[in-house]
Amino acid sequence: MRDRGPAAEVAYNGQQGDMWDAHADMALAALVTSLASSVRRRSPAATTR
């Protein structure tokens, strides 16, 4: 594979110009996961198995 420079790397990775984009996505995923987990624990259906 030929070296096409930094512009090709950015295009290949699909970066959007925000260096914190991946961090924000992971933080949002962690927040939603913890909220869903707490809602599931409080759900009456989760306690009746």
C-alpha positions in Angstrom: 0.0 0.0 0.0 1.4 3.4 -0.9 1.7 6.2 1.6 -0.8 8.9 0.7 -0.1 11.2 3.6 -2.1 12.5 6.5 -5.1 13.6 4.4 -5.7 10.0 3.2 -5.5 8.8 6.8 -8.1 11.3 8.0 -10.4 10.4 5.1 -9.9 6.6 5.8 -10.6 6.9 9.5 -13.7 9.1 8.9 -12.6 11.7 11.3 -14.8 14.8 11.6 -12.3 17.3 12.8 -13.1 16.9 16.5 -10.4 15.2 18.4 -12.8 14.4 21.3 -15.5 12.8 19.1 -14.6 9.2 20.1 -14.3 10.2 23.8 -17.7 11.9 23.7 -19.3 8.8 22.1 -17.8 6.5 24.7 -18.9 8.8 27.6 -22.5 8.9 26.2 -22.5 5.2 25.8 -21.4 4.7 29.4 -24.1 7.1 30.6 -26.9 5.5 28.7 -25.7 2.0 29.8 -25.7 3.0 33.5 -29.1 4.6 33.2 -30.6 1.6 31.4 -29.1 -0.7 34.1 -30.5 1.3 36.9 -34.0 1.4 35.3 -33.8 -2.3 34.7 -32.9 -2.9 38.4 -36.0 -0.9 39.5 -38.3 -2.6 37.1 -40.7 -5.1 38.7 -40.3 -7.5 35.8 -36.5 -7.7 36.5 -37.2 -9.0 40.1 -39.8 -11.7 39.1 -37.9 -14.4 37.4 
